[in-house]
Structure formats: structure tokens, C-alpha cells
Amino acid sequence: MSMEFYIFGELKNVEKLTEKEIKDILNEAKKLKKKIANLKIDTILDVFQKVSDAWLDENYAYRKIALDFLPTRIGFSKEMIVEGIKTMASLLSRDGMQTRLFSDLEEKDYVDDWTYNHHFKGYIKAEPLGIVTHVSAGNVFVGGVDTLIQGLATKNINIVKMSTVDPIFPVLFAKSLKEFDHTGILHKAMALVNWKGGDDTIENIIKKECDAIVVYGGADTIRSYRRNLGLHCKLIEYGPKYSFVMVDKNALHKKGVKETANLIAKDAVMWEQSACSSPHTIYVEGEENARELLVEIGHAYDM
């Protein structure tokens, strides 16, 4: 069965990614590196904000398509899909992106030019890695778009291995970005494709030719990408996670048992326990606090 790929702004139906096709993609990516690097960060954020605004509109065509097709495809309810769309829109918003850039780099202007840092007492500039492959997981449908957004904001050329579970949402996002891209170049900074995990023919080429690989997945997937990694290819790993909640007694009394229980219940049911942030265990300071909170969590689930 063929799958719709988005390759540097063009759509293509492909049954199986071949060795020649991945080499052609990498060659084209090398040609685009300088053009993308010359974009200004504020210009990129302007495009992101337009895409964010569009997806928050209930009548937006691509949003409607997502709500029609994703529930049966990935098993989430329409309500959960809407929450995911809101999350993506928040990530794309100028405020959201500036917060992330500040958290990671201290100053968004570092990605544009040499910028004076008062702590360092010198000038700093953040350069793109270059060609970055993102191996997305299939647990949460916005995950593949989230890693792509980060790659675009840092002016990289991005190759995304879409999850077989959901090859729909990333392409809808790419189409949306192209629609609002007044630069004429940002939407070309990505190739959304798929190949069978463990295909050494494809993966060994990527490991040798890419500047970085961002991997989301289980232990076997992480180990697989560690093998035969090229000397100049940086591996960024997001492997298996086990999330839990810790409740401090003072924070519990300040927030209130009922409100704390509601927040924990929301975190637990969000993403149907599929996200790395989904808590599996709750640790509470004080036995009486734990018993009281347990009862309230039960009530929260009944709401």
C-alpha cells in the first residue's frame, strides 16, 4: 500500500522508499542548507504564528480532515485530537516558540547573528546542525510535528521518518506550513517519509550522510541507531521513559487536595497513558495525605 510523502514541498505517493530515493533526498537537502540558514528567526516565527492561528479555527480545512481521519486511525477520541491540536498550536505560537528558544539558548537572536552575552562577556552564535533526521514514535500524534518544529526553528533541513501508525498528521501540518509560508523556502526544509524500521540499506546511508539524528523510541530502536553511526553524525536520544508524580505535603496543602487530584487525573488520562509524560505511579509525602488524595483522585476520574 502506498503512503503519501511530502518531499521538500512536493507530494508523492510511494510504496517503499528506495536506496536511490533516500540518496536523492539527501543530495537535495545539501543544496537547501544555505538557503534555510539565511532565514531570520522572526520570519520563521511569523509563519509559525499564522499556522497556529489557522489550526485553532474550527473551520480550517486541514483541522477538519484531522478530526475526520485520526480517531479511527490512531485510536484517540475526537476530544483528544482537539487537545492535541491545541497543544501543537501552542507550540507554534510566537510566545511558545520564544519561551522554548529562551529556555534552550537564552537568546533567540543567537540563531541569526553574533550576539553579545553579558555572562560570557563575548559574542555567541548558534549554527544549524545541517541535515537532521527525526525518527518519530507513534505513541502521540503531535510528537512528530513537535520535533520537526524544533528542527525548522533552528534552521535545519529535516528528514522525518513518520510513524506507520500516523503518517497523516505530519503531512497535514506540512501542507499547512506551505500554505502560509510567505518566504517560499521554509516549507521546503523538510522531507516527510517512511521506511521499515531496521532497514539497514536506508538507515546506514542516513547514519553516514546526516549531521544529526533525533531518535524517539524504545531501547531496541535506540541501540539500532547507535550502531554504525557516522563519525560526524550526532545522535540525540529520547529513549524509554517512566513518568511518576511526586506530591510534597506543603504543596498539597497549598494547592488543595481536590485541585491536586484533578490535575493528577488529567495528566493520567491525557494521551491514554501513551505519552512519555503520562504518570504511572504517584508518590505522596505522608500516609494520611496519600489516603485522602487517593479518594479524591477516584472522584476526579468519575467527573
Secondary structure by P-SEA (a helix, b strand, c coil): cbbbbbcccbbbbbccccaaaaaaaaaaaaaaaaaaaaccaaaaaaaaaaaaaaaaccccaaaaaaaacccccccccaaaaaaaaaaaaaaacaaaaaaaaaaacccccccccccccccccbbbbbbbccbbbbbccccccaaaaaaaaaaaaaccbbbbbcccccccaaaaaaaaaaaaccccccccccccccccccaaaaaaaaaacccbbbbbccaaaaaaaaccccccbbbbbbcbbbbbbbbbaaaaaaacaaaaaaaaaaaaacccccccccccbbbbccaaaaaaaaaaaaaaaac
